Amino acid sequence: MGAVIVGKAESMELLLVALLAEGHVLIEDVPGVGKTLMAKSLARSMGGTFKRVQFTPDLLPSDITGFNIYNRRTGAFQFQPGPVMANVLLADEINRTVPRTQSSLLESMEERQVTVDGETLALPNPFFVIATQNPIELEGTFPLPEAQLDRFLLKVRLDYPDRDEEVAILERFQVTDPMEGLKAVADPGQIAGLQKQRAKVRVSAPIRAYVADIVRATRNHPLLLIGASPRATLGLMRAGQALAALRGRDYVLPDDVKFLAQAVLSHRLILKERERVRGQGGEDIVKDILAGVPVPPDIGA
């Protein structure tokens, strides 16, 4: 991926964390910062299939999951798979479509299967969704409910490149598109195997307690209306296992948990109305919680 993407090392690492942890990613950022390019380069690097859907108000659930079409030649109905039948799916501007269509995708993310006319079909393995939403333009959008935001393992921001990175982008793309020369370094079967190996990364009792204490602190924070769910607790542990594996360890450290806490928890928190008006955000709350929860000693090794 680094052969195509300039900078964004942390964002690429977070995407790989979500992939190994069998989760999905929500990217909230302005258009043109490389969301599609990052998703396509990930799909090509892992040797998997890639599909992109531009979400619009008139998009139907069947446009995501697929539908049965009558075949006159055979006299039978034939399933026409939707874009969800891919290893990597980019759901662009997911907040621009109606809740019914949003739910069809989010159900597929959770169940890893689709049901069309009573027939249930398994999705490819691995199945990884990168959804995007524009935080600036709110007109004509349908914000994701908190229960659906909870289905995303991580929320990532790409941000604008700095000056040196932008100059490097111009140099890299001046003559040719580096995507054309990008080769697969794995295949979907290997990725699925790595996901199983990730589950074997050791999480010691103090680390498990640390993860639980951080998440439980969100439920008692005075600025929050609702804290993170037990799904977030599991997500933070699994993300920690994936990060440890990516960094060459078979055990999770407190620093892994602290590094991931913002991306795993911030989008799951519901602030009180007064705090939202004051400009507080989930990132500020997570930072405050991390400063107050005692860190266990590094005993993972």
Secondary structure, 3 states (H helix, E strand, C coil): CCCCCCCCHHHHHHHHHHHHCCCCEEEECCCCCCHHHHHHHHHHHCCCCEEEEECCCCCCCHHHHEEEEEECCCCEEEEEECCCCCCEEEEECHHHCCHHHHHHHHHHHHHCEEEECCEEEECCCCCEEEEEECCCCCCCCCCCCHHHHCCCCEEECCCCCCHHHHHHHHHHCCCCCHHHHCCCCCCHHHHHHHHHHHCCCECCHHHHHHHHHHHHHHHCCCCEEECCCHHHHHHHHHHHHHHHHHCCCCECCHHHHHHHHHHHHHHHCEECHHHHHCCCCHHHHHHHHHHHCCCCCCCCC
